[in-house]
Amino acid sequence: MAAGKEIRGKIKSVENTKKITKAMEMVAASKMRKAQERMRAARPYADKIRNITANLSRATPEYHHPFVVKNSGTGSVGMIIVTTDKGLCGGMNTNVLRQVTTKLRELEGTGTKVQAVAIGNKGYTFLNRVGVKVVAHATQLGDTPHLEKLIGPAKVLLDQYAQGKLDAVYLCFTRFLNTMKQEPQVEQLLPLTAQRLEQSQSEQQSHSWDYLYEPDAKSVIDDLMVRYAEALIYQAVAENMASEQSARMVAMKAATDNAGTLINDLKLVYNKTRQAAITKELSEIVSGAAAVG
């Protein structure tokens, strides 16, 4: 029964793996709910600051912040790439990095140089592997995104754009749609497009105020534009974290189900092997008894 013993060892090994994947699935489900709540909680702030920014930009036509002015001729762009620190979350990182690769080829085809900020260890490793210049990075963010950890790396590209050293800044992340679906995105962060600052009719009516500036309009708009860009980056990281936990939960559930199927198949093979061994022994006993008789 050497074969039977080997199969029993395989069954035990797969059962241990199944326990691990089941535990990881339950942990991811718990973290997913918290990540979704955090992501949804950040949306009202982002919407509110977008409305105020849109109104201020319209109310002060004599001043245009560098973030809304289109730069050209620098031959260089920046990319903020948001990925996870850990794996075991299905094809989530692969999908967003595939989109990044496509964008990199498109930019390199026009002779544009790319410099990047990596948020998450997977993206940082990828950028180093493909040879893209990484000007800053933030890894090991944990389960909760902290704005103070994101501001420093992101500010490198924001400041370069404001100084006219970059033509554009792109934000690459995975948008959370629902538990089963996450969508990789490569969006233009700077210059801020009219679409980003666009307001609905109801928003325009509810926010049609006259503003008093203290100390002056330029200082207020400068600070507000930076806060708005930071809010967009924070929202992208929050969406990415919610997507990560959802993708990990789904991946671990699939792994648990596959382990269960494999265990059933191995048990069937083990029972067949055991039955064949018993049948062989009985046949030997019968043959021996017949020979003696």
Buried (B, 14 or more C-beta within 10 A) or exposed (E): EEEBEEBBEBBEEBBEBBEEBBEBBBBBBEBBEBBBEBBEEBEEEBEEBBBBBBBBBEBBEEEEBBBBEEBEEBEBBBBBBBBBBEEBBBEBBEBBBEBBEEBBEEBEEEEBBBBBBBBBBBBBBBBEEEEBEBBBBBBEBEEEBEBEBBBEBBBBBBEBBBEEBBBBBBBBBBBBEEBEEBBBBBBBBBBBEEEBBEBEEEBBEEEEEEEEEEEEBEEBBBEBBBBBBBBBBBBBBBBBBBBBBBBBBBBBBEBBBBBBEBBEEBEEBBEEBBEEEEEEEEEEEEEEEEEEE
